[in-house]
Every structure is written in C-alpha cells, then in structure tokens.
Amino acid sequence: AVAAPAGIAAPKTVAPGARKPRILIVDDSEMTARIIEADLVSKGFEVHIADSADKATKIILKKQTRPDLVLLDVRMPNVNGEQFCRFIKSNSLFKGIKVLLCSGENVEELQRICREAGADGYIPKDAVMGNLVAKELMPPGAE
C-alpha cells in the first residue's frame, strides 16, 4: 500500500470552533480534482478546487478560503504549475502556504521542477490516483 503523501496526514480531531485544515486542488482535469477532493474531504479537510491559476489566485487571496496547502498540477494550459508555484512562493502575502506539485511527469522531472519552482514537495499523480482507487476497491476491513 502507498503511504499518504508527506504533508497530507489526516488532521487530528479539530477543536470546536477551530477550522479544518484547508487544501486547494489546482488541476485542469475536473475528474482528477473531484477524485482527490472526495478522498481529502473524507479525511477531514476543507477542500477548494480551481481549474486554472486565475481561479486559484482568487481563492488564495480571500482570507476565508486561503489554503494551508496547494496541491498543484504541473501541466496546465496558460499558466502552468511551475509558474504558479513561483508566483505563490515569491509573494509575501502567501508566506505560510505549502505547495505540493502533483503530476504524471517522471520523478526526476518532478524533482527538477520542484527545486526550480521552490515547491515544498511533489506527489506523482499515479501514486495519488492509484492509492485512492485501490482504497475504493478494497473490501471493508481489509486494510
């Protein structure tokens, strides 16, 4: 079984009145975003989805929706994940936001993009999707 990606551990029980950890999924594939969203929501996160850097920027700028973590697809039209990660990391307004790149690229390429864009880490997309699909197919109590 694939372990949960580093940095995305299920939150501890949230104290009354405290907000859930917030994750923003930025992916131009709605299906991918929805599958990941369902998994994260079931683990107790508040999840927002954007299919472009423009929409993601609007979510990040609002205090009520500003994420703790951005799960960022690398290959997107217009502004790609590498450019958007640089934008987040170079803006002091977004200082506490972690960015994980999520991509189908090979690991060496992901590591290079991660270093160059200043991301906090990366997750191969097949690991995320494979892990989620495997969980869905597993009979209850088989873990």
Summary of the structure (lengths in Angstrom):
residues: 143
radius of gyration: 14.9
end to end distance: 8.9
largest distance: 45.9
contacts: 414
relative contact order: 0.17
helix: 41%
strand: 17%
